[in-house]
């Protein structure tokens, strides 16, 4: 039976889990035996220096499996529900998108829970990377390295892709070092695969294998069109069905992480489904594509703009959307506060709406990249933007050791007001010393002193 594998594509070394306009042709080389032979080499000479290998070390929680007989006798001295911290190593790939600032994009599953991230450049240099932020819902993470003489890749407009365009995958499968495979764009706007929460994948038959996650999918100009993320195949093997996050989606999310340290995901405030033949017939539509709106939330961005139940959204910023999941994916990669132009079919007529997206209240991130005292905690922006709540604290983690509890609400540090995760990250950046955390616990305000 076929199954989906994230192409961790980081290879987990400590376990068997595998997470995994028409283009211009590359320049032609000199003649061989009197005949001109095509080659991708000139293009790859430009693109491959921007693709890196990533090696990670870290720990993750593993639930203990206690035999039933021990559970029956009470298993004295042990908690059968207590998770153990197990070390792991992993391999993946990444792409340099900004040489000046040293920004490298990869998949979240490549670096999730990593305590150490080492990047190997094509020239062999090894550099420790810092995790700037990530978005588990779309499987994007942004790293930063301090290095001179590095190359960045040019980012293409993935909305201009067409099925049949040539595609080249670059990454480091199975830890072999940089490897290149080629194919075509097999499909666009793939969703409903249950890989990530927000899906709008490019499908390609360019071979993607374990270790390729976070690597580059490029066009024949050597421009980035996607971030290789997952494969569909038995036991994680390649059968010519791979998936990449479109470059536009990645770029929008990376810019938000750079600005805020996290993704400020925009939301319309609607629920719905993809248009199918039954909906088209019932609503007397001339199209079987688009996002059919079933419900509009009161006071949402869509409500404010005049979107109504029964509307069919067929374009976002002039780009067609075929399914509701594709609509959700495109909107989800656009930041809160941004204006989007929607083309809507209402009562058989096309209408245009400008919508100012509101921010999703769901923001839950692992906090290791903010400050060591928060390692092992998960943070959320409070619903009223008046603090940062701790939704989870792992056993025996630094966060637990300093006295943080699940349910705590951080409102200030050293008398500086903290309204959200971005404030927390900004205040703690490069700071050392003693921190006085003003927290609310069980409805009581108190201070927690942390060195």
Secondary structure, 3 states (H helix, E strand, C coil): CCEEEECCCCEECCCCCECCCCCCCCCCCCEECCEECCCCHHHHHHHHHHEEEEEEEEEEEEECCCCHHHHHCCCCCCCCCCEEEEEEEEEEEEEEEECCCCEEEECHHHHCCEEEEEEECCCCCEEECEEEEEECCCCEEEEECCCCCCCCCCECCHHHCCCCCEEEEEECHHHCCCEEEEEEEEEEEECCCCCCCCCCEEEECCCCCCCCCCCEEECCCCCEEEEEEEEEEHHHCCCCCEEEEEHHHHHHHHHHHHHHCCCCEEECCEEEEECCHHHHHHCCCCCCCCEEEEEECCCCHHHHHCCCCCCEEEEECCEECCCHHHHHHHHHCCECCCEEEEEEEECCEEEEEEEECEECCCCEEECCCCCHHHCCEEEEECCCCCCEEEEEECCCCHHHHCCCCCCCEEEEECCEECCCHHHHHHHHCCCCCCEEEEEEECCEEEEEEEC
